[in-house]
Amino acid sequence: MDKNIDDISYTKSSISQIDELTEKLREISVAEIVLEPEMQQEIVNLLGVTAKLKSELSVARLSNNKKKDAQLEAMIPNVKVAVHAIQKSSNKILVKGLRRDIEYSIRKIDYPLLSPCFEAFKSFLYKAETHTKVCFGLFAALPIHLLAPVTLAYLLAVANFHLQPLFAENVQQQSAPQSSLGSQQGGNDTIARISEYDFEEASALLILSAMAGATGSVVSIMLRLDQYRNPKYKETLLPVFVGAFKPAIGAFLGIFVFALISSTLLPITVSKDETKPINRWLAFLAISFVVGFSERLANDVVSKAEQIIPGGKTSQGSNLSSETELLTTDEKNQSQ
């Protein structure tokens, strides 16, 4: 019985220390000295850590779990150091490191099996450079990008199968002789329909444009890896998503440009040359690759399409994507 009382009093002393540290953090947060936004965020994080630590200690006391109690007790000195260091902005790296270590220690106690995986993810998120995250996102999504053209080709093949009756009707209409009444009316009753060859050629060019646009985006990323140095995004997952989605964006831009050129909405024509039909394919490949490679050209094309479409608003300035924000300020100034 006496041993249990000693254990409870020992735990109460620990909780009292945590309460004092929490009160100290509150005093710092309402002090007249204005801290940096990063340090203010660390105060919020530390308040959450102290609340979690106090809750875990209370549970350990109620369940009489001495091992857990001792493990949590060992974290209190690190909390004290972090609270004292947070008053000096020059110690923000120390505060951040101590806070993360305490969070991992608590998580390791609560989730012994999942904590190593979570810690590996957090370590990658905190320590990896921005360009490393971009490459990781790019190669992690590579299987999806490789499967996308196959899926698109399958969908176009299915559409071709369902359009076979239309192609057959078109062939019958072209082979049937026109009546004298139709000839007198100048062929007004005839209906122009797409042929099977035109559909297959357009499908192949669409897939080619999508692949060229995605390839241009990948080449753009690989050539500009050393420019991804903006520390603002060092501890976020945004670079991973940029690397994962940029090839898809390039592919959609390639399809979009192919549609604009084929529909003659843009003042660019890619005419068919019966003597060298490969030139038409190479032209779409080159244009889609450049659009996927250059964000500025893509913005110009979209702005031009907005002006052509009735009711579209003229774009005032370029809309920079999240990918360009990852570049250093000097690189963006040079590009402008």
Buried (B, 14 or more C-beta within 10 A) or exposed (E): EEEEEEBEEBBEEBBEBBEEBBEBBEEBBEEEEEBEEEBBEBBEBBBEBBEBBBEBBBBBBEEEBBEBBEBBBEBBEBBBBBBBBBBEEEBBEBBBBBBBEBBBBBBBBEEEEEBEEBBEEBEBBEEBBBBBBBBBBBEEBBEEBEEBBEEBBEEBEEEBEEBEEBBEEBEEBEEEEEEEEEEEEEEEEEEEBEEBEEBEBBBBBBBBBBBBBBBBBBBBBEEBBEBBBBEEBBBEBBBBBBBBBBBBBBBBBBBBBBBBBBEEEBEEEBEEEEEEEEEBBEBBBEBBBBBBBBBEBBBBBBBBBEEEEEEEEEBEEBEBBEBBEBBBEEBBEEEE
